[in-house]
């Protein structure tokens, strides 16, 4: 059990990292995502969940790892659950798992984005890093690529690692190296120039609860680079990027999807009126659009939030639309009241 004064991350570092990755993918409107070094599928499982951007849902995921045991675990974790079989999603989702060397691209695989999270530090810095970089940015050439890796400067906050001393240790026994922020930036900017990308750097895990003053003076616990492809810019020569045996398909998964046609006008009106009244409760007041959109039956009928808004606007005899103020394009503050 954690001591009362012991510093800790909140949310947990793994959660902060996955949230940052998901946000970067959403900003880049990525709908197909490959994770290299996917292990037991932790990040892929996080991306299976619903996206806040219903206009650009993730409909295809893929993962590569060299460890067959890890892929078997990932496969079992990524299978549709009883909830997925009962509450059918409104967009298709397919998942492919590949076994092989991540530095050799899967032949013919085209994706919007590639994620490489806490992997690069596990390969040889002088041979493995250039090969992995070439495979991701030169081989797949995605619109978006996200890399995360530990920030070794943050290790000073972990006394057991003895950072800065001759006895200093890495965070994981399998790490081949750990970069400072300057070293990570030098690699990221060089890779961006070589392959025709822009890159943005940021820290993850910038604060801890119960931390002493100055605890985060060395950046984030992890660091992230988000590469965005520059249109019309030629990348580096990649003739040898696919040398070696390409990863082979290990497993495929397809999620069930709601495929029924939309209900007829009268049935649809009755459904939405009834659900809005249920949400409003006995006081019959205004209902927030996001609360109505949160009902699975509504999403299955309209699929896109803007389609629901357009339909509601075309039903002036049934609903009064208003605005509660605040919000933005991602989280509208539209309200509706059911007319008697």
N, C-alpha and C positions, 0 to 999 in steps of 0.2 A: 504494500500500500504506500502511496506517495506521501512523503513527509510534508508537514504543513508549510515549511519554508522552502521546499525544493522547487527550483524553477522548472517550468514545463511549457510546451507549445500549446496554444489553444486558438483555433482548432489544431489537432495533431498535425505534425509536419506532412505526413503522407496525404492528409486531406487538403491542406493548403496547396500542396504541389498539384494535386489532381484538379482542384478548383481553378488554379491559374492556367493549367493546360486547357481545360474545357473552355475557359473564357477566351483564350487566344484562338482556339478553333472556331468559336462562335463569332468572334469579331471578323475572322477570315472567311466566314460562311462556308466552312468545310463540311461537305456531306459524305465524303469517303475518306477514311483515315486508316493509315497503316502505322502500327507500332513495331519498331525494330527492337529486339530484346524484350519481348512481351512477358517472358517468364510465366507465372501462373495466372496471368490475365487480369491483374488488379486494375490497371488503367483502362483496359478495354471494357471491363465490367462497369466501371464508373461511367463510361461513354454510352453504354447501353441505355441508361436512364433517359427520361424525357429532356429535351432541350428547351430552354426559354425562348429560343428563336424557332417558332413553328413554321416559318417560311423557308427555312434551310435546315431541315432535319437531317441527322446522320442516318444514312440508309445502307451504308456499307462499312464494315470494319474488317481489318486484317491484322494478323500478328505473326511475327517471325521469332523463332528462338531455336537454339541448337540443342536444347535439352528436351528430350522426348518426354521424360517424366513430368517436367513442368508444363509442357503442352497438354498432356493428358489431364492434369489438374485444371488447366485453363479451360479445356473443352467441357469438362463436367460443370464448372462454375458458370460458364456462358450459356448453357442450355436454357431454353425457355422454362420458366417456373410455372407452377400451377396458376399463379396470378396472371402470367402472360398468356396462358391458354384460355383463361376465362375472360379477362379484360383485354380484348384484342386491340393492339396498337393501330393507329390510323395510317402509319407509313411503314413500308417494307423495311426489313433489316436483315441483311445477310452477313455472316461472319466466316472468314476463311483463316485457318491457321496453317502456317508453313514451318517446316523444320529445315534448318540449314544455317549457313554462315550469313550473318546479317550484313557483312561487307560485300556480298554478292547479290545484286538485285533479283527479285522474282521476275522471270521473263514475262513480258506482256502485262504486268500489273501497273495500272494507271490509277493514281489517287490524287485527291485534292491536297491532302496534308500527310506528313510523316511526323511521328512523335518518337523521340529517343530520350527517355527519361531515366536518369541515374544509370546509364549504361556505358557511356563513353569512357568513364574512369576505370572500367573493367577490362579495357583492351590496351595493348601496348601503345605507349604514347607516340613512338616514333614511326611505327609501321601500321598499327591498327587504327589509330585515329585518322590518318590521311585516307586509308581505305574505306573506313566507315563514312567519312565526310563525302568522299567521291560517290559512294553508293547512294547516299541519301540525296545530296544536292545535284550530283551529276547524272546518276543513274535513273532515279525516279523522277527527278526534276519537278517536285510538287509546287503548287502555288504557295504553300506554307510549310515550314518545317520548324518544329519546336524541340530544342535540346535543353535538358537540365542536368546539372552536375553539382556535387558538393562544393561549397566555398571553403577552402582549407583554412582561410584566415579566421573563420568562425570557430575553428577547433580550439582556439585559446580559451573559449568559454567552457570547454569540457576538460577538467583537470586530468582525468585518466588518460587523455591522449598526449599529454605533455608537449603541447605544441611549442615549437621554437627551441626545444632542447635536443640534445643528441639522441635521446630515447624516444623521440616523437613517433607516434603511430598513426596510421590512417584509420578512418572510421570503420572500415570493413577490411578483413584480412585478405579479401580477393581484389581490393583496389590496387591497380598498378601505379597510379599517381592520383594526386588531388591538386587542382589548380587554384591559384589565387584569383582574385577578381581581375587583375591586370593580365594574367596569363589567359584566362578565359576570354577576355575581350580581344586580346591579340589574335587568338585562334579564330574567333567569330568574325572579326572584321576581315581577316585574310581570306577566310572561306567565302564570305559574301562577295568580296572583290573577284575572287577566282571564278565563281560560278554564276555571277550576275544576279545577286540578291541584295536587298537592303536588310539590315538587322537591327533589332532593338534588344537591349539588355536590361534585366531587372533582377532584383533579389526576391527570394521567397523565404518566409519565416523571419520577419524583421523584428519580431518582438516575442517575449516570453512572459508568462505570468510568474510572479514571485521572483523576478530577476533583479539582480543588484544594479545600481546605477552604472551606466556605461556598458551594459551587457551586450548591446547590439552595435557597438561602435565599429564593428568590423564587417558590416554588411549583413546580408541574409545568411541563414544556415545553408540554403541552396541557392543556385543562381540559374537564370533562364535566358536563353537566346531564342528570339522568334525571327525567323528568316522569311521574308516576303519576296517572291520572284519579281524581278524588274521586267516588265513587258518589253519585248523587242531587243533585249540585251543578250548577246551570245555568252554562253558559259565556257568553262574550261574544256579542253580536249578530254573526252571520256572514252576513248577507244578501248582501253583496257579495263574499264570498270566492271565488266561482267565476266572477267576471267575466273575460271573455277566452276565448280558444280553449283548451279542455282538451287535455292531452297525448293523443296518439294511439298506439295499439298499434303497436309497431315489430317485435316478434318474440315468439314463444312457444316454450318448451322444456318437454318432459315427460321425466322420468327413468324408465327401466324399473324395475319393482318385482317382488319375489318374490311370486307369487300362488298358489303351489301349496298344497293343503291339508296340514295337519300329518301327518306320518308316523303309521302305525299304532302301537299300544302296544309291540309286540315290536320293531319296527324302530327306534322312538324310543329305547327302553331300550338297545338294542345300540349305537346311534349315540353316546349320551351316555357310556355306559360306556367305549366304545373311545376317545373323545376325551379323557376324564378320565385314562385310563391312559396315553395318549400324552403328555399334559402332565406327569403324575407321573414318567414315565421309569422307569428300571430299579429305582429304590428303592421305587416303589409307595406313596409317602407321600401326605400330604394335599395336595389341590389347592385353591387359592383360587377362590372363586366368580367373582371378577372376571376371572380368567384363563380360566375356562371360558366366561364370557359374552363374552369377547373373540374367540371363534371364530365366524366368520360363519355357519357351518352351524347353530350353536346359536341365534344371534339370528334366523335365518330360520325356525326351527322354533317358537320360543317368543315372538318379537317383543318381549316385555316381560320385564325382569329379574325382576319379582315373579311372573310366570307360571312362570318356570324355578324359582324358589325354592319355590313352592307344589308344583310337580310333584316336585321332589327330596324335599320333606318327605313326599310320599305314596308314596315308594319305600323304606321302611325296610329291606326285605330286600336292596336293591341298594347303598345308600349309607349311610354314617355321616356325619351333619352335625355340625359343631362351630363354634367361634368362636375366632379367633386373637387377639382383643382389639383395641381401638382402632377406628378408623374412625368413620363417621357415616352419616347417612341417604343421602348421595350416594355414598359409597364403602364399602359394607358389607365386613366382614372375615370373612364366612362361609367355612368350609372344608368340603370333603367328601373322604371316602375311599371308594374302591370296595371293596365287600365281595367276598371270594373267591367 
